Amino acid sequence: MLNNEKIKEAAEAVPVLRRAAREEELVWINPDLTEFATAKPELELTMDDIEDAERRLERFAPFIMKCFPETKPRNGLIESVLTPIPGMQKALNEAYHSHLPGRLFLKQDSHLAIAGSVKARGGIYEVLKHTEDLAAEHGILKEGDSYEILASEENKAFFRGYTIQVGSTGNLGMSIGIMSAAIGYEVIVHMSADAKQWKKDLLRSRGVTVMEYASDYSEAVKNGRKLSDANPKSYFVDDENSRNLFLGYAVAAKRLVGQLEEQKVSVDKEHPLFVYIPCGVGGAPGGVSFGLKHMFGDFVHCFFVEPTQAPCMLAGMASGLNSGISVQDLGLTGLTHADGLAVGRPSGFVGGVMKPLLSGIFTVKDSLLYDYMRLLLDSEDIFLEPSACAAFQGPARVLQYPETKEYLTAHQLTEKMERATHIAWATGGSLVPEDIREEYKNTYLG
């Protein structure tokens, strides 16, 4: 880790970070984006890893159906719909002069079963992977067994002897907490000051222990890891560095292929795909983008979106310091209404993986999160939590910034935009209580 003076010097040497320090809305185009065929052999994880994760989720499907009957219509698959949102596209074009051509879709991870957020992918997957490892080690699962047996009272009693812990600003804690409690684990979620009260209340109602911290996400993670390390029967879910979380998210991309085919959407040289994903520490958007690049290669263009007060992945990637820099080093607070994105220091692991794969990062002011939320509700009658609405900054601005126009020109995309597909990846919202929804609908920031 560099000392603060060196970090400050490094940040000031990067023009986009000087602008980020002034809380500007902006876009950063990744200068290290590489052709996928060149980048692929150097990546730490592979398509085999994604397929292994997919098979594991399939093995757990009978157990998931048993514990969560709402997953039965999809045979135990935790998956979300891909929804065309032409009304929102028209509303963005009218309200923000976005001039967005092509088609705009919403990937509704906001409505994923069990946890109601994108974290249902990575968080639940990591808990299941750990459960499979423990069950195999202790002879609970034998080859050929249906994983439904893990839901028996006898096996729940076994898992009660083990603890799972995680640090979270909200949605990851909910996915880990809900699934872990269903299996039988003792669960401790370490939550930062940014976490919403209703999320803490929901977890406690499921028998989860919630430890609250007055400080930010990084401190919650640090304390959670320390407590977990002191208990030999405790497993810590490390959102900053976990390969398992990352692979759980990556599986989403394989399933998206079929959904695009169902919608008769082509993705190829003449039909580019643009995907915009809200970003906190980086695990979920990184995993999803990693999977998308494996599915679509150079035909997909992945962008993260971060709040102007907490652009941690932008700071890490644009400076080249990854987790060696925080938004506080830029003079920013890290405080944002987008609780799921309220992260001061990015995942160094994700920053490294994304270096040759990510197209760029947008930043968005908190006030727009609520404006986009109301616009989506009015145009499509779909509710998302404010954090998830960060995704709309991409479609709203992609044709407005000089940097993105240059990107389109450099990649010979300008003439193809009429045939492009845009996906705003909705990361959370379906579990938000009705009274909080009303509060959000009536929140207007200057």
C-alpha positions in Angstrom: 0.0 0.0 0.0 1.4 3.4 -1.0 1.4 6.2 1.6 -1.2 8.9 1.3 1.2 11.4 -0.3 2.1 9.0 -3.1 -1.5 8.0 -3.6 -2.5 11.7 -3.9 0.3 12.3 -6.4 -0.8 9.3 -8.4 -4.4 10.4 -8.4 -3.6 14.0 -9.4 -1.6 12.7 -12.4 -4.8 11.2 -13.9 -7.1 13.9 -15.4 -10.3 11.9 -15.0 -9.5 11.4 -11.2 -9.1 15.2 -10.8 -12.6 15.5 -12.3 -13.9 12.7 -10.1 -12.5 14.5 -7.0 -14.7 17.5 -8.0 -17.8 15.1 -7.9 -18.3 15.5 -11.6 -20.6 13.2 -13.6 -18.3 11.7 -16.2 -17.3 8.7 -18.2 -13.9 7.0 -18.2 -12.9 4.9 -21.1 -10.5 2.0 -20.2 -7.3 2.4 -22.2 -6.3 -1.2 -21.5 -9.3 -2.8 -23.2 -7.9 -5.7 -25.3 -9.3 -7.9 -28.0 -10.9 -10.8 -26.1 -8.9 -13.5 -28.1 -5.7 -11.8 -26.8 -6.9 -11.3 -23.2 -8.5 -14.7 -22.7 -5.4 -16.9 -22.3 -4.1 -14.6 -19.6 -7.2 -14.7 -17.4 -7.0 -16.4 -14.1 -10.5 -18.0 -14.4 -11.9 -19.8 -17.5 -15.1 -20.9 -19.2 -14.6 -24.3 -17.5 -14.9 -22.5 -14.1 -18.2 -20.9 -15.2 -19.6 -24.2 -16.4 -18.5 -25.9 -13.2 -20.5 -23.2 -11.3 -23.5 -23.7 -13.5 -23.5 -27.5 -12.9 -23.3 -26.9 -9.1 -26.3 -24.7 -9.2 -28.2 -27.4 -11.2 -27.2 -30.0 -8.5 -28.7 -27.8 -5.8 -32.0 -27.2 -7.7 -34.0 -29.9 -5.8 -32.8 -28.5 -2.5 -33.6 -24.9 -3.5 -37.1 -25.9 -4.6 -37.7 -27.7 -1.3 -36.6 -24.7 0.8 -37.9 -22.0 -1.5 -41.2 -23.2 -3.2 -41.3 -19.9 -5.2 -38.5 -21.3 -7.3 -40.6 -24.3 -8.5 -41.9 -22.7 -11.7 -38.2 -22.5 -12.9 -37.3 -26.0 -11.5 -35.1 -24.5 -8.7 -33.3 -22.2 -11.1 -32.7 -18.7 -9.6 -33.1 -16.6 -12.7 -34.6 -13.2 -13.8 -36.4 -12.1 -16.9 -35.1 -9.9 -19.6 -37.7 -7.2 -20.3 -37.9 -4.9 -23.3 -38.5 -1.3 -22.0 -39.3 0.8 -25.0 -41.3 3.2 -22.8 -38.3 3.9 -20.6 -36.1 4.4 -23.7 -38.6 7.0 -25.1 -38.7 8.7 -21.7 -34.9 8.9 -21.4 -34.7 10.2 -24.9 -37.3 12.9 -24.2 -36.2 13.9 -20.7 -32.4 13.8 -21.2 -32.1 14.2 -25.0 -30.3 10.8 -25.0 -30.9 10.1 -28.7 -30.5 6.4 -27.8 -31.2 4.2 -30.9 -31.5 0.4 -31.0 -33.4 -1.4 -28.3 -33.3 -1.0 -24.5 -33.9 -4.0 -22.2 -34.0 -4.4 -18.4 -32.3 -7.4 -16.9 -34.5 -7.8 -13.8 -32.1 -9.2 -11.2 -34.0 -6.8 -9.0 -36.7 -9.6 -8.9 -34.5 -12.7 -8.5 -36.1 -15.2 -6.2 -35.1 -15.5 -2.6 -33.0 -12.4 -2.2 -34.5 -9.9 -4.7 -31.1 -8.7 -6.0 -28.1 -9.6 -8.2 -26.5 -10.8 -5.0 -28.8 -13.9 -5.2 -26.4 -15.1 -7.8 -23.0 -14.8 -6.2 -24.0 -14.8 -2.6 -26.2 -17.8 -2.7 -23.7 -19.7 -5.0 -20.9 -19.2 -2.5 -23.0 -20.5 0.4 -24.0 -23.5 -1.7 -20.4 -24.2 -2.7 -19.3 -24.1 0.9 -22.2 -26.4 1.9 -21.4 -28.9 -0.8 -17.7 -29.0 0.4 -18.7 -29.5 4.0 -21.4 -32.1 3.2 -18.9 -34.1 1.1 -16.2 -33.9 3.7 -18.5 -35.3 6.4 -20.1 -38.0 4.3 -23.5 -36.3 4.2 -23.6 -36.3 0.4 -22.7 -39.3 -1.6 -22.5 -39.6 -5.4 -25.9 -40.0 -6.9 -27.7 -38.4 -3.9 -30.4 -35.8 -4.5 -29.3 -32.6 -2.8 -32.8 -32.3 -1.4 -31.6 -34.4 1.5 -29.7 -31.4 2.7 -33.0 -29.9 3.8 -33.7 -32.6 6.4 -33.8 -31.7 10.0 -30.9 -34.0 10.8 -28.7 -32.2 8.3 -29.9 -28.7 9.4 -28.8 -29.7 12.9 -25.3 -30.6 11.5 -25.0 -27.2 9.8 -26.0 -25.4 13.0 -22.6 -26.3 14.3 -21.0 -24.0 11.6 -21.1 -20.2 11.1 -21.1 -18.1 8.0 -20.1 -14.4 8.2 -20.0 -11.6 5.7 -19.5 -7.8 5.5 -22.1 -5.9 3.5 -23.9 -2.7 2.7 -27.1 -4.5 2.3 -28.0 -6.9 -0.6 -25.1 -9.3 -0.3 -25.8 -9.7 3.4 -29.4 -10.4 2.6 -28.6 -13.1 0.0 -26.0 -14.8 2.3 -28.2 -14.4 5.4 -31.4 -15.8 3.9 -29.8 -18.8 2.2 -27.4 -19.7 5.1 -30.3 -19.5 7.6 -32.4 -21.8 5.4 -29.6 -24.4 5.4 -29.2 -24.1 9.2 -26.0 -22.2 9.7 -25.5 -19.6 12.4 -25.2 -16.4 10.3 -23.5 -13.1 11.2 -23.8 -10.2 8.8 -21.5 -7.2 9.5 -23.2 -4.1 8.2 -21.8 -0.7 7.5 -23.5 2.6 8.4 -24.8 2.9 4.8 -27.1 -0.2 5.1 -30.8 0.5 5.2 -32.7 -0.3 8.4 -35.3 -2.4 6.6 -32.6 -4.7 5.3 -31.3 -5.2 8.9 -34.8 -5.8 10.1 -35.5 -8.4 7.4 -32.3 -10.3 8.2 -33.1 -10.4 11.9 -36.6 -11.7 11.2 -34.9 -14.7 9.5 -32.8 -15.4 12.6 -29.6 -13.7 11.3 -27.3 -11.8 13.7 -26.7 -8.3 12.4 -23.6 -6.4 13.7 -23.8 -2.7 12.9 -20.8 -0.4 12.4 -20.7 3.4 12.5 -18.0 3.3 9.8 -18.0 2.3 6.2 -18.1 -1.0 4.3 -14.3 -1.6 4.4 -14.4 -1.5 8.2 -17.4 -3.9 8.4 -15.5 -6.3 6.2 -12.3 -6.0 8.2 -14.1 -6.7 11.5 -16.1 -9.5 10.1 -13.0 -11.2 8.7 -11.2 -10.9 12.0 -14.1 -12.4 14.0 -14.5 -15.2 11.5 -10.8 -16.0 11.5 -10.9 -16.5 15.3 -13.5 -19.3 14.9 -12.3 -22.5 13.2 -15.9 -23.4 12.3 -16.7 -20.0 10.7 -16.5 -19.3 7.0 -16.1 -15.7 5.8 -17.6 -14.6 2.5 -15.1 -12.2 1.1 -16.8 -9.9 -1.3 -13.5 -8.2 -2.2 -11.6 -11.2 -3.2 -13.9 -14.3 -3.6 -13.6 -16.3 -6.8 -16.7 -18.3 -5.9 -18.9 -15.1 -5.6 -17.4 -14.0 -8.9 -18.2 -17.2 -10.7 -21.8 -17.3 -9.3 -22.4 -13.9 -11.0 -20.7 -15.1 -14.2 -23.3 -17.9 -14.7 -25.8 -15.1 -15.5 -24.1 -14.5 -18.9 -24.7 -18.1 -20.1 -28.4 -17.9 -19.3 -28.6 -14.5 -21.0 -27.7 -16.1 -24.4 -30.9 -18.1 -24.4 -33.0 -15.1 -23.3 -31.6 -12.9 -26.1 -32.4 -15.7 -28.6 -36.0 -15.9 -27.2 -36.3 -12.1 -27.8 -34.9 -12.6 -31.3 -31.9 -10.4 -30.5 -28.7 -11.0 -32.5 -25.3 -10.2 -31.0 -22.6 -10.2 -33.6 -20.3 -7.8 -35.5 -23.2 -5.9 -37.0 -25.4 -6.1 -33.8 -23.4 -4.9 -30.8 -24.5 -5.4 -27.2 -24.0 -2.7 -24.6 -24.4 -3.6 -20.9 -24.5 -1.1 -18.0 -24.1 -2.4 -14.4 -24.1 -0.6 -11.1 -20.9 -1.1 -9.3 -19.9 -1.2 -5.6 -16.9 -3.2 -4.6 -17.0 -4.8 -8.1 -17.8 -8.5 -7.6 -21.2 -8.6 -9.1 -20.6 -6.3 -12.2 -17.2 -7.9 -12.6 -18.5 -11.5 -12.6 -21.4 -10.7 -14.9 -19.0 -8.8 -17.3 -16.5 -11.7 -17.2 -19.2 -14.1 -18.2 -20.5 -11.8 -20.9 -17.1 -11.4 -22.5 -16.8 -15.3 -22.6 -20.2 -15.5 -24.3 -20.0 -12.6 -26.8 -16.3 -11.6 -26.9 -15.7 -8.3 -28.7 -19.3 -7.9 -29.6 -20.3 -6.9 -26.0 -19.3 -3.6 -24.4 -19.5 -3.6 -20.6 -19.7 -0.5 -18.6 -19.9 0.0 -14.8 -21.8 2.9 -13.2 -20.8 4.4 -9.8 -22.0 7.2 -7.6 -20.1 10.5 -7.8 -19.2 10.2 -4.1 -18.1 6.6 -4.3 -16.4 5.9 -7.6 -14.0 3.3 -6.1 -13.5 1.1 -9.1 -12.9 4.2 -11.3 -10.3 5.3 -8.8 -8.6 1.9 -8.7 -8.6 1.2 -12.4 -7.8 4.7 -13.7 -4.9 5.1 -11.3 -3.7 1.6 -11.8 -3.5 1.2 -8.0 -6.7 -1.0 -7.7 -7.3 -1.6 -4.0 -4.3 0.6 -3.1 -6.5 3.7 -3.4 -9.8 4.7 -1.9 -12.3 7.4 -2.8 -11.4 9.2 0.5 -7.9 9.6 -1.0 -9.6 11.7 -3.7 -11.2 13.8 -1.0 -14.6 12.2 -1.5 -16.8 11.0 1.4 -18.0 7.6 0.0 -21.4 8.6 1.4 -24.3 8.0 -1.1 -28.0 7.3 -1.2 -27.1 4.2 -3.3 -26.4 2.0 -0.3 -25.4 -1.0 -2.3 -22.7 1.1 -4.1 -21.4 2.9 -1.0 -17.9 1.4 -1.1 -14.7 3.4 -0.6 -12.1 0.9 -1.8 -12.5 -1.5 -4.8 -11.7 -5.2 -5.1 -8.1 -5.5 -6.3 -9.0 -8.9 -7.7 -11.8 -7.6 -9.8 -9.9 -4.6 -11.0 -7.1 -6.9 -12.2 -9.5 -9.2 -14.1 -11.4 -6.3 -15.6 -8.3 -4.5 -16.9 -8.4 -6.0 -20.4 -12.2 -6.6 -20.5 -14.0 -3.5 -19.3 -15.0 -0.8 -21.7 -15.5 2.0 -19.2 -17.1 3.5 -16.1 -19.8 6.2 -15.8 -20.5 8.2 -12.7 -23.9 9.4 -11.6 -25.2 11.9 -9.0 -27.5 10.6 -6.3 -30.4 12.9 -7.4 -30.6 11.1 -10.7 -31.1 7.8 -9.1 -34.5 8.9 -7.8 -35.4 10.6 -11.1 -34.6 7.5 -13.1 -36.5 5.4 -10.6 -39.6 7.5 -11.0 -39.2 7.6 -14.8 -39.1 3.8 -15.0 -42.1 3.5 -12.7 -44.1 6.0 -14.8 -43.1 4.5 -18.2 -43.0 0.8 -17.5 -44.6 0.3 -14.0 -41.5 -1.4 -12.7 -40.0 -0.5 -9.4 -36.2 -0.6 -8.6 -34.3 0.6 -5.6 -32.3 3.7 -6.2 -28.9 1.9 -6.3 -30.2 -0.2 -9.2 -31.3 2.8 -11.2 -27.6 3.9 -11.6 -27.7 1.5 -14.6 -29.7 4.1 -16.6 -26.9 6.6 -16.6 -25.3 4.5 -19.4 -28.2 4.5 -21.9 -28.9 8.1 -21.0 -25.3 9.4 -21.6 -23.6 7.0 -24.0 -24.2 9.2 -27.0 -23.7 12.4 -25.1 -20.1 12.3 -23.9 -17.2 13.1 -26.3 -15.3 10.1 -24.8 -18.0 7.6 -25.6 -18.4 9.0 -29.1 -14.7 8.5 -29.6 -15.0 5.0 -28.3 -17.8 4.2 -30.8 -15.8 5.6 -33.6 -12.6 3.7 -32.6 -14.5 0.4 -32.5 -16.4 1.1 -35.7 -19.7 1.1 -33.9 -21.2 4.5 -34.8 -23.0 3.2 -37.9 -24.2 0.1 -36.1 -26.0 1.9 -33.2 -29.4 1.6 -34.9 -29.0 -2.2 -34.6 -27.5 -2.2 -31.1 -29.0 -3.7 -28.0 -28.6 -2.0 -24.6 -29.2 -3.8 -21.3 -29.6 -1.9 -18.0 -28.7 -4.5 -15.4 -31.2 -4.0 -12.5 -29.4 -5.0 -9.3 -32.1 -4.9 -6.6 -35.6 -3.7 -5.5 -38.3 -6.4 -5.2 -38.0 -6.8 -1.4 -38.2 -3.1 -0.6 -41.2 -2.7 1.8 -44.1 -0.6 0.6 -43.6 2.3 3.1 -39.9 2.6 2.0 -41.0 2.6 -1.7 -43.3 5.5 -1.0 -40.4 7.3 0.8 -38.2 6.7 -2.3 -40.8 7.9 -4.7 -41.1 11.2 -2.8 -37.4 11.8 -2.4 -36.1 14.7 -4.4 -32.5 15.8 -4.1 -31.1 19.2 -5.3 
